[in-house]
Amino acid sequence: MTTRSRIIGCGSYLPANVVTNDDLAKRVDTSDEWIVARTGIRQRHIAAEGETTSDLAFEAAKKAMEHAGVTSEDIDLIIVATATPDNTFPATATKVQNRLGVKGFAFDVQAVCSGFIYALTTADMYIRNGQAKTALVIGAETFSRILDWEDRRTCVLFGDGAGAVVLQGVEGNGTMEDVGILANRLHSDGSKYELLYVDGGPSSTQTVGHLRMEGQEVFRHAVTNLAGVIREVLADTGLEPTDIDWLVPHQANQRILDSTARKFGISKDKVVVTVDRHANTSAASIPLALAEAVHDGRVQRGDIVVLEAMGGGFTWGASLVRW
């Protein structure tokens, strides 16, 4: 018998404040037509003054736990993926742990937009080696706090939000017919640092800094890297692109989503898309999209679901799950 990590619950939270492209056009030199044509984004949610990443994470976690039918006593591990923590330390995960009343252990993972895949893979390893039975994995961001609102190339791309899943160890036969996470692959390439980064930090500038990005270069690498890592998890499981029931990608840009799907012959109706309404919520984007697809009934038990993302660092990765 083999222990697998099964996703038994999903939850999400979006701040109440919705900012449309037309709203942004009043602030910077842009337009709804320009943003939609290049990104597919029409609106984004922005955290209220005083609303923190841990606040968003806590709300998403509560919903995921309710959906999974578990209580704080059941959770052994909390991992929060975020590039926008409440504080330099302690970990945002420990603040969420305290509010939930969980007794286990908690820590943050920072891999920017790939953060949720990194956190999911880490939790999966803890469950498979027996150090945790039930884990809460959260992607949460307040990217609006690190944007340069004078830079129309970047400020139109991002939003705030949080998504969470509950993972639980289940016994399987060790075959690709098992339910749960069947394969994970992670990568990074620090040589591409200057293509997507924040120009501040405690050790360098003693400031938070702002996000900086070379959009065209990031796009080019994203399509190549994401296609490669999807091929890897398919090869690890012996599955084919035609076996994929749902592709749940990081919601960075509609053109990246379309290009990745085309490379594998995946029809658009099998790609979960929220970028038009959420924009890029970094580590929160995959769990937000997954929660939507699970709760509206698209994702059904037995479906093959591929999650994939690329972010600053560069980091990228994918997980293949039999739901």
LINNORQUI-V465805 format. One record per residue. RES is the residue in one letter. SS is DSSP state (H for helix, E for strand, C for the rest). Layout:
res=(RES | RES)
ss=(SS | SS)
This chain:
res=(M | T | T | R | S | R | I | I | G | C | G | S | Y | L | P | A | N | V | V | T | N | D | D | L | A | K | R | V | D | T | S | D | E | W | I | V | A | R | T | G | I | R | Q | R | H | I | A | A | E | G | E | T | T | S | D | L | A | F | E | A | A | K | K | A | M | E | H | A | G | V | T | S | E | D | I | D | L | I | I | V | A | T | A | T | P | D | N | T | F | P | A | T | A | T | K | V | Q | N | R | L | G | V | K | G | F | A | F | D | V | Q | A | V | C | S | G | F | I | Y | A | L | T | T | A | D | M | Y | I | R | N | G | Q | A | K | T | A | L | V | I | G | A | E | T | F | S | R | I | L | D | W | E | D | R | R | T | C | V | L | F | G | D | G | A | G | A | V | V | L | Q | G | V | E | G | N | G | T | M | E | D | V | G | I | L | A | N | R | L | H | S | D | G | S | K | Y | E | L | L | Y | V | D | G | G | P | S | S | T | Q | T | V | G | H | L | R | M | E | G | Q | E | V | F | R | H | A | V | T | N | L | A | G | V | I | R | E | V | L | A | D | T | G | L | E | P | T | D | I | D | W | L | V | P | H | Q | A | N | Q | R | I | L | D | S | T | A | R | K | F | G | I | S | K | D | K | V | V | V | T | V | D | R | H | A | N | T | S | A | A | S | I | P | L | A | L | A | E | A | V | H | D | G | R | V | Q | R | G | D | I | V | V | L | E | A | M | G | G | G | F | T | W | G | A | S | L | V | R | W)
ss=(C | E | E | E | E | E | E | E | E | E | E | E | E | C | C | C | E | E | E | E | H | H | H | H | H | C | C | C | C | C | C | H | H | H | H | H | H | H | H | C | C | C | E | E | E | E | C | C | C | C | C | C | H | H | H | H | H | H | H | H | H | H | H | H | H | H | H | H | C | C | C | H | H | H | C | C | E | E | E | E | E | C | C | C | C | C | C | C | C | C | C | H | H | H | H | H | H | H | H | H | C | C | C | C | E | E | E | E | E | C | C | H | H | H | H | H | H | H | H | H | H | H | H | H | H | H | H | H | C | C | C | C | C | E | E | E | E | E | E | E | E | E | H | H | H | H | C | C | C | C | C | H | H | H | H | C | C | E | C | E | E | E | E | E | E | E | E | E | E | E | E | E | C | C | C | C | C | C | C | E | E | E | E | E | E | E | E | E | C | H | H | H | H | H | H | E | E | E | C | C | E | C | C | C | C | C | E | C | C | C | E | E | E | C | H | H | H | H | H | H | H | H | H | H | H | H | H | H | H | H | H | H | H | H | H | H | H | C | C | C | H | H | H | C | C | E | E | E | E | C | C | C | C | H | H | H | H | H | H | H | H | H | H | C | C | C | C | H | H | H | E | C | C | C | H | H | H | H | C | E | C | H | H | H | H | H | H | H | H | H | H | H | H | H | H | C | C | C | C | C | C | C | C | E | E | E | E | E | E | E | E | C | C | C | E | E | E | E | E | E | E | E | C)
